[in-house]
Amino acid sequence: MKIGVDIGGTKTEAVAVADDGTVVERVRRPTGFGPRDVIASTVAVVSDLTAATGLGMADFATIGVGIPGAVDAATGRVTHALNLGLDRLELGADLAGRLGAPVRVENDVNAAALGSFHLFEQPPTSSLSYLNLGTGLAAGLVLRGELWRGARGGAGEIGHILVDPSGPVDLDGQRGGLEVMASGSGIARQWARGDDNAVSAVLDAADAGDERAIEIRRRLYEGVANSVRILVLTVDVDLVVIGGGISALGDRVMGGVREILRAWGGQTPFIASLGLEERIRLLPHGAPVAALGAAHLGGISWPK
C-alpha cells in the first residue's frame, strides 16, 4: 500500500493505493494557509486516511506529496507556493518528522503527469504529457515510464512560450504567451469583468455574439491546440492528457481545439502524419491524478 497526497489551493486530498494500482480509499480536508497550517492539514488528512483504512503508518510502503510551487525533489523543499502562503518550506523533512516516515515531494503538475500515466495504464516504455489547464498553464512529462523534470526543473513550463507577438500581456511582462491565452487567470485578465468563472462567462458571451468574447475564445482554442502541437513536436509523446478546471468544460473547449488541429492537418502532410487529434485524452472528471501520481513517487529512479 502507498499513500499519495495532493495539496491544492483549497483542498488537500489523500489516497491509499494498492499494489495493483487501485485506489482503495480517498479522503479530503480543507487546505491550511501558511507553513504551520499547511503542515497541520496535511498531517490531518493522512491521519484520516490511515483511520479509514484501519492501517498504521508502518503498513504503508511509501508516502508522496504533490504541491504547487517550485519543488526540489531531492530535498523536499518547496518555494514560491504563494497561493498557499509559502515562500520557503522544508515540506518533506517537516512531514517526515510528524509522520515518522520518509516523504517524497513533487510539483503537483508533475505528480499529475505520473498519475495520468498510471490511470491510462500506459506500457512502461511509452511516453505521456499531462497538460494542466487551470489557473495557470503547464505540462508534466513522463518519458519511458519515468518522470522527466529537465536539467533545472523547468521541463514542461510551456506557459511561458510566446506564440502571438500581438497577443495580450501576461503577468511576467511578456506578450502572447500560452498561459495568458489559455489559462483561467489569463482569460480572467483579458475579460476583466469580475465574473467568478471567467472562462464560462467568455464562452457564453461568445455564443451570444460578443465580438470581444469571440476573440478571447479564439485565443483559448489556439492556445490549447498550440500546447498540444508543441508537446508532440518537441518530445513526440504517445498521449497528451488534458486536465485542470478548463478541461471540465469538455466539448465547449475541446470541440474548437479539435477543429484547429484538423485544419492544421489539412494544410500539410507532415502535421497530418503526427495524428495530433488522436493523441488527446481528456482526464475523467474528478480523477485524483495528482494524489495518485504522488503515491507512485517512492518508486521513481530519477533520470540523470
C-alpha positions as CSV (number, residue, x, y, z in Angstrom):
1,M,0.0,0.0,0.0
2,K,1.1,3.5,-0.8
3,I,-0.1,7.0,0.3
4,G,-0.4,9.9,-2.1
5,V,-1.3,13.4,-1.1
6,D,-2.3,16.3,-3.3
7,I,-2.1,19.7,-1.6
8,G,-4.3,22.1,-3.5
9,G,-5.2,25.7,-3.1
10,T,-8.5,25.0,-1.3
11,K,-8.4,21.2,-0.5
12,T,-5.9,18.5,0.3
13,E,-6.7,15.1,-0.9
14,A,-5.1,11.8,0.1
15,V,-5.5,8.3,-1.4
16,A,-4.4,4.9,-0.4
17,V,-3.2,2.9,-3.4
18,A,-2.9,-0.9,-3.5
19,D,0.0,-2.8,-5.2
20,D,-2.2,-3.3,-8.4
21,G,-2.7,0.5,-8.7
22,T,-6.3,0.5,-7.3
23,V,-7.3,3.5,-5.2
24,V,-8.8,1.8,-2.2
25,E,-9.5,4.8,0.0
26,R,-9.8,8.6,-0.7
27,V,-10.3,11.4,1.8
28,R,-10.3,15.2,1.7
29,R,-9.8,18.2,4.0
30,P,-9.6,22.0,3.6
31,T,-6.0,23.1,3.0
32,G,-4.4,25.3,5.6
33,F,-2.8,28.6,4.7
34,G,0.8,29.4,5.7
35,P,3.6,26.9,6.7
36,R,2.2,25.8,10.0
37,D,-1.4,25.2,8.8
38,V,-0.3,23.5,5.5
39,I,1.7,21.0,7.6
40,A,-1.2,20.6,10.0
41,S,-3.9,20.0,7.4
42,T,-1.6,17.5,5.5
43,V,-0.9,15.5,8.7
44,A,-4.6,15.6,9.5
45,V,-5.6,14.2,6.1
46,V,-3.0,11.4,6.3
47,S,-4.4,10.6,9.8
48,D,-7.9,10.5,8.3
49,L,-6.7,8.1,5.6
50,T,-5.0,5.7,8.0
51,A,-8.1,5.6,10.1
52,A,-10.3,4.9,7.1
53,T,-8.1,2.0,6.0
54,G,-7.6,0.7,9.5
55,L,-3.8,0.6,9.0
56,G,-0.9,2.3,10.7
57,M,1.9,4.3,9.1
58,A,4.2,1.3,9.2
59,D,1.8,-0.6,6.9
60,F,2.4,1.8,4.0
61,A,5.5,1.4,1.8
62,T,5.8,5.0,0.6
63,I,4.3,8.4,1.1
64,G,4.4,11.0,-1.6
65,V,3.1,14.6,-1.8
66,G,2.3,16.8,-4.8
67,I,2.1,20.6,-4.2
68,P,2.1,23.8,-6.3
69,G,5.3,25.9,-6.5
70,A,8.9,25.2,-7.2
71,V,9.9,21.9,-5.6
72,D,13.4,20.5,-5.0
73,A,12.5,16.8,-5.3
74,A,15.9,15.8,-3.8
75,T,15.3,17.6,-0.6
76,G,11.6,18.0,-0.4
77,R,11.9,21.8,-0.2
78,V,9.0,23.9,-1.6
79,T,9.4,27.6,-2.6
80,H,7.2,30.2,-4.2
81,A,3.9,28.4,-3.5
82,L,2.3,31.8,-3.0
83,N,-1.3,30.6,-3.2
84,L,-0.6,28.5,-0.1
85,G,1.2,31.3,1.7
86,L,4.6,29.5,1.4
87,D,7.7,31.3,0.4
88,R,10.1,28.5,1.6
89,L,9.2,25.3,3.4
90,E,11.1,22.1,4.1
91,L,7.9,20.2,3.5
92,G,9.5,16.7,3.1
93,A,11.6,16.9,6.3
94,D,8.8,18.5,8.3
95,L,6.2,15.9,7.3
96,A,8.6,13.1,7.8
97,G,9.2,14.3,11.3
98,R,5.5,14.5,12.1
99,L,4.5,11.2,10.4
100,G,7.6,9.2,11.3
101,A,8.3,8.0,7.8
102,P,10.2,9.3,4.7
103,V,8.1,11.6,2.4
104,R,8.8,12.3,-1.3
105,V,7.6,15.7,-2.6
106,E,7.0,16.8,-6.2
107,N,5.4,19.6,-8.0
108,D,1.6,18.9,-8.4
109,V,1.6,19.0,-12.2
110,N,4.5,16.6,-12.4
111,A,2.7,14.4,-9.9
112,A,-0.5,14.6,-12.1
113,A,1.5,13.5,-15.1
114,L,2.7,10.4,-13.3
115,G,-0.8,9.7,-12.1
116,S,-2.2,10.1,-15.6
117,F,0.5,7.6,-16.8
118,H,-0.8,5.0,-14.3
119,L,-4.5,5.9,-14.8
120,F,-4.4,5.4,-18.5
121,E,-2.4,2.2,-18.0
122,Q,0.5,3.1,-20.3
123,P,3.1,0.5,-21.2
124,P,6.4,1.0,-19.3
125,T,8.3,2.1,-22.5
126,S,5.6,4.7,-23.6
127,S,5.5,8.5,-23.0
128,L,2.9,10.9,-21.9
129,S,2.4,14.5,-21.2
130,Y,-0.2,15.9,-18.8
131,L,-1.4,19.4,-19.9
132,N,-2.9,21.3,-17.0
133,L,-5.4,24.0,-18.0
134,G,-6.2,25.6,-14.7
135,T,-5.4,28.9,-13.0
136,G,-2.1,28.6,-14.9
137,L,-0.9,26.5,-17.8
138,A,1.9,24.0,-17.6
139,A,2.7,20.4,-18.5
140,G,4.3,17.4,-16.9
141,L,6.3,14.8,-18.8
142,V,6.6,11.0,-18.3
143,L,9.2,9.6,-20.7
144,R,9.6,5.8,-21.0
145,G,7.7,5.5,-17.7
146,E,9.9,8.0,-15.8
147,L,9.0,11.5,-14.7
148,W,11.2,13.9,-16.5
149,R,11.9,17.3,-14.8
150,G,14.7,18.6,-17.0
151,A,18.2,19.9,-16.1
152,R,16.8,22.6,-13.8
153,G,13.3,21.5,-13.2
154,G,11.9,23.6,-16.0
155,A,10.7,20.9,-18.3
156,G,7.0,21.4,-19.2
157,E,6.8,25.1,-18.3
158,I,5.3,25.8,-21.7
159,G,3.0,28.5,-20.4
160,H,6.0,30.9,-20.9
161,I,6.3,30.0,-24.6
162,L,5.4,33.0,-26.8
163,V,3.1,32.2,-29.7
164,D,1.4,35.5,-30.6
165,P,3.6,38.7,-30.7
166,S,0.4,40.8,-30.9
167,G,-1.4,38.9,-28.1
168,P,-2.2,40.1,-24.6
169,V,0.5,40.8,-22.0
170,D,0.9,38.2,-19.2
171,L,1.9,39.0,-15.6
172,D,5.6,38.3,-16.4
173,G,5.5,41.2,-18.9
174,Q,5.7,39.0,-22.0
175,R,3.2,39.3,-24.8
176,G,1.3,36.4,-26.3
177,G,2.4,33.5,-24.1
178,L,0.4,30.3,-23.9
179,E,-0.6,30.9,-20.3
180,V,-2.2,34.3,-20.8
181,M,-4.1,32.9,-23.8
182,A,-5.3,29.6,-22.4
183,S,-5.4,29.6,-18.6
184,G,-8.1,30.6,-16.2
185,S,-6.1,33.5,-14.9
186,G,-5.1,34.7,-18.3
187,I,-8.6,34.7,-19.6
188,A,-9.8,36.5,-16.5
189,R,-7.3,39.3,-17.1
190,Q,-8.4,39.5,-20.8
191,W,-12.1,39.6,-19.9
192,A,-11.7,41.9,-16.9
193,R,-15.3,41.9,-15.9
194,G,-15.1,40.3,-12.5
195,D,-17.0,37.1,-13.3
196,D,-16.4,34.3,-10.8
197,N,-15.8,31.9,-13.7
198,A,-14.3,34.0,-16.5
199,V,-13.9,31.1,-18.9
200,S,-17.6,30.1,-18.8
201,A,-18.6,33.8,-19.0
202,V,-16.4,34.3,-22.1
203,L,-17.8,31.2,-23.8
204,D,-21.4,32.3,-23.0
205,A,-20.8,35.8,-24.3
206,A,-19.1,34.4,-27.5
207,D,-22.1,32.1,-28.1
208,A,-24.3,35.2,-27.8
209,G,-22.2,37.1,-30.5
210,D,-20.0,39.3,-28.3
211,E,-17.0,40.2,-30.6
212,R,-14.5,40.7,-27.8
213,A,-15.5,37.3,-26.3
214,I,-15.2,35.6,-29.7
215,E,-11.6,36.9,-29.9
216,I,-10.7,35.7,-26.4
217,R,-12.3,32.3,-27.2
218,R,-10.3,32.0,-30.4
219,R,-7.1,32.6,-28.4
220,L,-8.2,30.0,-25.9
221,Y,-8.7,27.4,-28.6
222,E,-5.5,28.2,-30.4
223,G,-3.5,28.3,-27.1
224,V,-4.6,24.8,-26.2
225,A,-4.1,23.5,-29.8
226,N,-0.6,25.1,-29.8
227,S,0.2,23.5,-26.5
228,V,-0.6,20.0,-27.9
229,R,1.4,20.7,-31.0
230,I,4.4,21.9,-29.1
231,L,4.4,18.8,-26.8
232,V,4.1,16.4,-29.7
233,L,6.7,18.2,-31.9
234,T,9.3,18.6,-29.1
235,V,9.0,15.2,-27.2
236,D,6.7,13.2,-29.5
237,V,4.7,11.8,-26.6
238,D,2.3,9.0,-27.2
239,L,-0.5,10.8,-25.4
240,V,-1.4,14.3,-24.2
241,V,-3.8,14.1,-21.3
242,I,-5.6,17.3,-20.7
243,G,-6.8,18.2,-17.2
244,G,-7.4,21.1,-14.9
245,G,-10.5,23.2,-14.4
246,I,-10.9,24.3,-18.0
247,S,-10.9,20.7,-19.2
248,A,-14.1,20.1,-17.2
249,L,-15.9,22.2,-19.8
250,G,-15.4,19.3,-22.2
251,D,-16.5,19.9,-25.8
252,R,-17.2,23.5,-25.2
253,V,-13.5,24.0,-25.3
254,M,-12.2,20.8,-26.9
255,G,-14.6,21.0,-29.9
256,G,-12.9,24.2,-31.0
257,V,-9.4,22.8,-30.2
258,R,-10.0,19.7,-32.3
259,E,-11.3,21.8,-35.3
260,I,-8.0,23.7,-35.3
261,L,-5.9,20.5,-35.1
262,R,-7.9,19.1,-38.0
263,A,-7.4,22.3,-40.0
264,W,-3.6,22.2,-39.4
265,G,-3.6,18.6,-40.6
266,G,-5.3,19.6,-43.8
267,Q,-2.6,22.2,-44.5
268,T,0.5,19.9,-44.6
269,P,1.0,16.2,-44.9
270,F,3.7,16.3,-42.1
271,I,1.3,17.7,-39.5
272,A,-1.4,15.3,-40.6
273,S,1.1,12.4,-40.1
274,L,1.5,13.4,-36.5
275,G,-2.1,12.5,-35.6
276,L,-2.4,15.3,-33.1
277,E,-6.1,14.9,-32.5
278,E,-5.8,11.2,-32.0
279,R,-3.2,11.7,-29.2
280,I,-5.5,13.7,-27.0
281,R,-7.2,12.3,-23.9
282,L,-9.4,14.2,-21.5
283,L,-8.9,13.5,-17.9
284,P,-12.0,11.9,-16.3
285,H,-13.8,14.4,-14.2
286,G,-12.7,14.1,-10.5
287,A,-9.9,11.7,-11.1
288,P,-7.3,12.2,-8.3
289,V,-4.3,12.0,-10.6
290,A,-2.0,14.3,-8.6
291,A,-2.6,12.2,-5.4
292,L,-2.3,9.0,-7.5
293,G,1.0,10.1,-9.0
294,A,2.3,11.2,-5.6
295,A,1.7,7.7,-4.3
296,H,4.0,6.4,-7.0
297,L,6.8,8.8,-6.3
298,G,8.6,6.4,-4.0
299,G,9.3,4.0,-6.8
300,I,10.9,6.5,-9.1
301,S,14.6,6.4,-10.1
302,W,15.2,10.0,-11.3
303,P,16.9,10.3,-14.8
304,K,20.3,11.9,-14.7
